[in-house]
């Protein structure tokens, strides 16, 4: 079957309809497809049968329709043409965002692939169209990501409008006149079930009340700092004694085991244990509080520790999943050799899944930290992953794995004052439309740490401002650090 305009319209409608199904649903009901295209159910059924015979769709009588991989690819390319054309008409031709949908509906069937690629290049390879809808890549693959709506996002929390899912002209004009277009920062102040309304604070603190139906059509991004993985991974670091082989020009650091986000490769000294408290606050107002306690096991070669998490999310407050850590001091630092301390951690499913505080599954984490001093700079680098084989999300379980890499440079300004530059890249596991995917998340975190020694104890305080970039969004949070280290065995005179 040739991809005529009618065929392409059906494929696109099925594609979008299937994406809007609830988790666990696979087939789009024929009535929904007929309504989306404005045709009689019998007409839609006849065309769907023809698509199935051509290998572009799978049709099950009395159940519905979905696309085959070839049909999905073709539909993705049609959608790519449509959304690039919409953006081109707005950016280059001066059209209003409320009038480009109908124009793009006609042009998407006649433009060549070569012209579309030139348009994509001219626009700088954009990720979204004027309404915030994601643009499929040149292979027709669409990056899917779940967002909150104004009905589900946390109250009194800054959110960014990301997408408008209704192309009706009057609705788009209403959105524009009230400064609710994608990119606008707003807050939901109140949801009133009795009046079926939502009160929003937006541009210049202006308040506007809209209906719940309109509120459900505005998708938003909550600016959370995705640092939990990094915080938990970084807390298994510990005190070390630099080898006597260290050159004289590189005297040992006075503050050694107190990185914030990037784990250091030093186990705790025999007879000494450490208590670490972290507080992370995102630009959206949510916060995480993590407590870690580290103990040497019969000496510095083996170390056991645990991490407890208490957090605030859009779903409420509570304890998160507990982590139990074991780390081996495989290599001690010496001339020409970095310290190396591989760690493995067990993740216990103690946090509430409904509140967004846990995965509901046993999991494990591996991290491989290296550390090396170069005069007044300490370099640390890590690589590892987190695996939860039966994570609960969207009403079903999924096998999720998140790899990460990290690096940092710690600069000694004074004996008890360090300047810190930390960076983390993680590929966060997501579930979109019942399928797993990964979203890159990059965090850059400048900070300071300092402290003092009193007898056999050491206290360290620190602060950093982590900058997190993910899917085109940038958020800035605040990170606070407190460590108290003391002996649990009597020290020899």
C-alpha positions in Angstrom: 0.0 0.0 0.0 1.3 3.4 -0.9 1.5 5.9 2.0 -1.2 8.1 0.8 -2.5 11.1 2.9 -5.3 9.0 4.2 -3.0 6.1 5.2 -0.6 8.5 6.9 -3.5 10.2 8.8 -4.7 6.8 10.1 -1.2 5.7 11.1 -0.6 9.0 12.9 -4.0 8.8 14.7 -3.3 5.2 15.8 0.2 6.2 16.9 -1.0 9.1 19.1 -3.9 7.1 20.4 -1.8 4.2 21.5 0.6 6.6 23.3 -2.3 7.9 25.3 -3.4 4.5 26.6 -3.1 3.6 30.2 -0.2 1.3 31.3 -1.0 -2.3 30.5 -3.3 -1.4 27.5 -2.0 -2.3 24.1 -4.9 -1.8 21.6 -6.7 1.4 20.7 -10.5 0.9 20.6 -11.9 1.4 17.2 -14.4 3.9 18.5 -11.6 6.1 19.8 -9.9 6.0 16.4 -13.1 6.9 14.6 -13.7 9.8 16.8 -10.2 11.1 16.4 -10.5 11.1 12.6 -14.1 12.2 12.4 -15.3 9.2 10.5 -17.9 6.4 11.0 -16.7 3.3 12.9 -17.4 1.1 9.9 -15.1 3.4 7.7 -12.3 3.2 10.3 -12.6 -0.6 10.5 -12.4 -1.0 6.7 -9.2 1.1 6.6 -7.6 -0.6 9.6 -8.2 -4.0 8.0 -6.4 -2.8 4.9 -3.5 -1.5 7.0 -3.3 -4.9 8.7 -3.1 -6.7 5.4 -0.3 -4.4 4.4 1.7 -5.2 7.5 1.4 -1.7 9.0 -1.1 -2.5 11.8 -2.3 -5.3 14.0 -6.1 -5.5 14.2 -8.1 -7.6 16.7 -11.9 -7.6 16.0 -13.9 -6.2 18.9 -10.7 -5.3 20.7 -8.9 -2.6 18.8 -5.7 -1.8 16.8 -2.1 -1.1 17.2 0.8 -0.5 14.9 3.5 -2.9 13.7 7.2 -1.7 14.0 7.1 -0.7 10.3 3.8 1.1 10.8 5.1 2.8 13.9 8.2 4.0 12.1 6.1 5.5 9.3 3.8 7.2 11.7 6.7 8.6 13.6 8.1 10.2 10.4 4.7 11.7 9.6 4.6 13.2 13.1 8.1 14.5 12.7 7.2 16.3 9.4 4.1 17.8 11.1 5.8 19.1 14.1 8.8 20.5 12.3 6.5 22.2 9.9 4.5 23.8 12.8 7.7 25.2 14.3 9.0 26.4 10.9 5.7 28.2 10.2 5.9 30.0 13.6 9.7 30.7 13.7 10.3 31.5 10.1 7.0 32.5 8.5 5.5 34.5 11.3 2.4 32.3 11.8 0.6 32.3 15.2 0.9 29.1 17.2 -2.9 28.6 17.2 -3.1 28.5 13.3 -0.3 26.3 12.3 -1.9 22.9 13.0 -4.2 23.0 10.1 -1.5 24.2 7.7 0.9 21.5 8.8 -1.9 18.9 8.4 -1.9 19.7 4.7 1.8 20.2 4.1 3.0 17.0 6.0 1.9 14.8 3.1 3.6 16.6 0.3 7.0 17.8 1.6 10.1 15.7 0.7 12.4 14.1 3.3 15.2 16.3 2.0 13.2 19.5 2.6 12.3 18.3 6.1 16.0 17.7 7.0 16.9 21.2 5.7 14.2 22.7 7.9 15.4 20.6 10.9 19.0 21.9 10.3 17.8 25.5 9.8 15.9 25.4 13.1 18.9 24.0 15.0 17.6 20.4 15.4 14.8 21.3 17.9 13.4 18.9 20.4 9.8 20.2 20.6 7.2 22.1 18.4 5.5 25.4 19.4 3.0 23.5 21.6 5.8 21.6 23.5 5.1 18.3 21.7 8.3 16.2 21.2 9.6 15.9 17.7 10.6 12.3 16.6 14.2 11.9 15.4 15.1 11.2 11.7 14.4 7.5 12.2 10.8 8.2 13.4 11.6 7.4 17.0 9.9 9.5 19.6 11.5 10.1 23.0 8.7 9.6 25.5 8.6 11.0 28.9 5.9 11.3 31.6 5.0 14.7 32.9 2.7 16.0 35.6 -0.4 18.0 34.8 -1.9 20.9 36.7 -4.1 18.3 38.3 -1.3 16.1 39.6 1.7 18.4 40.2 2.5 19.4 43.9 0.7 22.5 45.3 2.6 25.8 45.9 5.6 24.5 44.0 7.1 26.3 41.0 6.6 24.3 37.8 7.3 25.0 34.2 4.7 24.6 31.5 6.1 22.0 29.1 3.4 21.0 26.7 -0.2 21.8 25.7 -2.0 18.7 24.4 -5.1 20.5 22.8 -4.7 22.1 19.4 -8.1 23.9 19.4 -7.6 27.5 18.3 -9.8 29.0 21.0 -8.0 27.0 23.7 -4.6 28.0 22.5 -5.6 31.7 22.4 -6.9 31.4 26.0 -3.6 29.8 27.0 -1.5 32.5 25.4 -3.6 35.4 26.7 -3.1 34.1 30.3 0.6 33.5 30.0 0.4 29.7 30.2 2.4 28.8 27.1 5.3 26.3 27.3 8.2 27.8 29.1 6.2 29.8 31.6 6.8 29.3 35.3 3.7 29.0 37.4 2.4 27.5 40.7 -0.9 25.7 41.4 -2.2 27.2 44.6 -5.5 25.4 45.1 -7.7 22.6 43.6 -11.4 22.9 44.4 -13.3 19.7 43.7 -16.6 21.3 44.6 -16.3 24.0 41.9 -14.3 21.8 39.5 -11.6 24.4 39.3 -7.9 25.0 39.8 -6.3 28.3 40.9 -2.9 29.1 39.3 -0.4 31.9 40.1 1.5 32.9 37.0 3.1 35.8 35.3 3.7 38.8 37.6 2.0 36.9 40.5 -1.3 37.1 38.6 -4.0 34.6 39.8 -6.3 32.8 37.3 -8.9 30.1 37.9 -9.4 27.5 35.2 -11.5 24.4 34.9 -10.1 20.9 35.7 -10.5 19.9 32.1 -8.3 22.7 30.9 -5.8 22.0 33.7 -5.5 18.4 32.6 -4.4 19.6 29.2 -1.3 21.5 30.5 1.7 19.3 31.1 4.3 20.6 33.5 7.8 19.8 34.7 8.6 19.9 38.4 12.1 21.2 38.9 13.5 18.4 41.1 17.2 17.9 41.4 17.9 14.3 40.5 20.7 13.8 43.1 19.5 10.8 45.2 21.6 8.3 43.4 24.7 10.5 43.6 24.1 11.3 47.3 23.7 7.7 48.3 26.7 6.6 46.2 28.9 9.4 47.6 28.2 8.6 51.3 30.1 5.4 51.4 33.4 7.3 51.3 35.7 7.1 54.4 38.8 8.1 56.2 42.2 7.0 54.9 45.9 7.3 55.8 48.0 8.4 52.8 50.9 6.0 52.3 54.4 7.0 53.6 55.4 6.6 49.9 53.6 9.9 49.1 56.2 12.5 47.9 57.1 15.3 50.3 55.8 17.9 47.9 52.3 16.4 48.4 51.7 16.5 52.1 48.5 14.6 53.1 45.2 16.4 53.0 43.9 17.5 56.4 40.3 16.9 55.1 40.3 13.6 53.2 37.0 11.7 53.3 34.3 14.3 52.9 33.2 14.6 49.3 29.6 15.4 48.7 28.5 13.7 45.5 31.5 11.8 44.2 32.7 8.9 46.3 36.3 8.8 47.5 38.3 5.5 47.5 39.2 5.5 51.2 37.9 3.1 53.9 37.5 4.1 57.5 40.5 3.7 59.8 40.5 1.0 62.5 38.8 2.3 65.7 37.2 5.3 64.0 33.6 5.6 62.8 31.9 8.4 60.9 28.4 10.0 60.9 27.4 11.9 57.8 24.2 14.0 57.4 23.2 15.5 54.0 20.3 17.8 53.1 19.4 18.4 49.5 16.8 21.0 48.6 15.6 21.3 44.9 14.5 24.5 43.2 11.0 23.1 43.4 10.9 23.1 47.2 11.3 19.3 47.7 14.1 18.1 49.9 16.0 14.9 50.9 17.7 14.2 54.2 20.2 11.3 54.2 22.1 9.9 57.2 25.0 7.5 56.7 27.1 5.8 59.4 30.4 4.1 58.4 32.3 1.4 60.5 35.6 -0.4 59.9 35.4 -4.2 60.2 38.4 -5.5 62.1 40.6 -3.0 60.3 40.7 -0.6 57.3 40.5 -3.3 54.6 36.8 -4.0 55.1 34.1 -1.4 55.8 30.4 -1.7 56.5 27.9 1.2 56.4 24.2 2.0 56.0 22.2 5.0 54.7 18.8 6.1 55.8 16.7 8.5 53.8 13.9 10.8 54.8 12.4 13.0 52.0 9.7 15.4 50.9 8.1 14.7 47.5 5.0 15.7 45.7 3.3 12.6 47.3 4.2 13.6 50.9 6.9 12.9 53.5 8.4 9.7 54.7 11.4 7.4 54.9 12.8 6.1 51.6 14.6 2.8 50.8 17.4 1.8 53.1 20.8 1.0 51.7 23.4 -1.4 53.3 27.0 -1.1 52.0 30.1 -3.2 52.0 33.4 -1.8 50.6 36.8 -3.4 50.1 40.1 -1.3 50.2 41.5 -3.1 47.2 44.4 -0.7 46.7 45.9 1.9 49.0 47.3 5.1 47.5 51.1 5.2 46.9 53.4 6.8 44.4 52.0 6.2 40.9 49.1 4.1 42.2 45.6 5.5 43.0 43.5 4.3 45.9 40.7 1.9 44.8 37.8 0.7 46.9 35.0 -1.2 45.1 31.6 -1.1 46.8 28.4 -3.1 46.6 25.2 -2.1 48.2 21.9 -3.7 48.9 18.7 -1.6 48.5 15.9 -2.6 50.8 12.4 -1.7 49.7 11.3 0.2 52.8 10.0 3.4 51.1 6.5 4.1 50.0 6.0 3.6 46.3 2.8 5.6 46.2 4.6 8.6 47.7 7.5 8.3 45.3 9.8 7.3 48.1 10.8 3.9 47.0 10.8 1.3 44.2 9.0 -1.5 46.0 11.8 -4.0 45.0 15.0 -5.3 46.3 17.9 -3.8 44.4 21.6 -3.4 44.4 24.2 -0.9 43.5 27.8 -1.2 42.4 30.4 1.7 42.4 34.1 1.7 41.5 35.8 4.7 43.0 39.5 5.7 42.4 41.3 8.6 44.2 44.7 10.2 43.6 46.4 13.2 45.1 48.5 15.6 42.9 50.1 18.2 45.2 47.3 20.4 46.5 44.6 18.8 44.4 42.8 15.5 44.9 41.2 13.8 41.9 38.3 11.3 42.3 36.6 9.3 39.6 33.8 6.7 39.8 31.7 4.4 37.6 28.9 2.1 38.5 25.2 1.3 38.2 22.0 0.8 40.2 19.7 -2.2 39.4 16.2 -2.8 40.6 14.9 -5.9 38.8 11.2 -5.6 39.9 10.7 -1.9 40.4 7.0 -0.9 40.8 5.9 1.9 38.5 2.7 2.7 36.6 0.9 -0.2 38.3 3.3 -2.8 37.0 6.9 -4.1 37.7 9.9 -3.3 35.5 13.5 -4.3 35.3 15.4 -0.9 35.7 19.1 -0.2 35.6 20.7 3.2 35.9 24.4 3.5 35.0 26.5 6.5 36.2 30.0 8.0 35.9 31.4 10.8 38.1 34.6 12.9 38.6 35.7 15.6 41.0 38.7 17.8 41.8 39.2 19.0 45.4 41.5 22.0 45.8 43.2 22.8 49.1 43.0 26.5 49.7 44.1 26.2 53.4 44.8 23.2 55.6 41.1 23.0 56.7 39.4 24.7 53.8 38.8 23.1 50.3 37.2 24.2 47.1 35.3 21.5 45.3 34.3 20.8 41.7 32.1 17.7 41.3 30.3 16.3 38.2 28.0 13.4 37.7 26.4 11.9 34.6 23.6 9.3 35.0 21.3 7.6 32.6 18.2 7.5 34.7 15.9 4.5 34.0 12.3 5.6 33.1 9.2 3.7 32.1 7.2 5.4 29.3 4.0 3.8 27.9 5.0 0.5 29.6 8.4 0.5 28.0 11.8 1.2 29.6 14.1 4.0 28.4 16.9 6.1 29.8 17.2 9.9 30.3 20.6 11.5 30.6 20.9 13.6 33.7 24.1 15.7 34.2 24.9 17.5 37.5 27.7 20.0 38.0 28.3 21.0 41.6 30.7 23.7 42.9 31.1 23.8 46.7 33.2 24.5 49.8 34.0 22.4 52.8 35.8 23.3 56.0 36.1 22.2 59.6 38.1 21.7 62.7 39.7 19.0 64.9 39.1 18.7 68.7 41.1 16.0 70.3 40.3 12.7 68.5 37.2 14.1 66.8 36.8 15.9 63.5 33.8 18.0 62.4 33.3 19.0 58.8 30.7 21.4 57.3 30.1 21.9 53.6 27.8 23.6 51.1 27.4 23.3 47.4 25.0 24.5 44.6 24.3 21.6 42.3 23.3 22.5 38.8 21.3 19.7 37.1 20.5 19.5 33.4 18.0 17.0 32.0 16.0 16.9 28.8 16.7 20.6 28.1 15.7 21.7 31.6 18.1 23.3 34.1 17.6 23.5 37.8 19.7 24.7 40.7 19.5 23.2 44.2 21.2 23.6 47.5 23.3 20.9 49.3 24.3 20.9 52.9 26.8 18.6 54.5 27.7 17.7 58.1 30.2 15.0 59.2 31.3 14.1 62.7 34.1 11.5 63.1 35.2 10.0 66.4 36.9 6.9 67.9 34.8 4.0 69.2 37.9 2.2 70.7 40.3 3.6 73.2 43.3 5.0 71.5 46.8 3.9 72.4 48.8 6.6 74.3 
